[in-house]
Amino acid sequence: MKVKLSISLDQETVQKVEERLQDGVFRNKSHCIEWAVRKGLEERR
């Protein structure tokens, strides 16, 4: 089940996310951010 969140990001980060969307790397912003959070959490183990 997905949970809706509200987050704030600096403009540079948003721009990088949007570039990845244009490159076709991710389906949408949520997909990109979910991937990044999971990756970050895995690296912290």
C-alpha positions, 0 to 999 in steps of 0.5 A: 500500500502506498502512503501519500507524503508531502516533502520539500526539496531544494530547487537543484534537487527538483531539477535533477529529478526532472532531468531523469524524468526527461531521460526516461529513467523513471516513470514519475517523480514519486518513482524517482524519489522512492528509488532514491530513498530505498537506495539511501536506506540500503547503503546505510545498513 
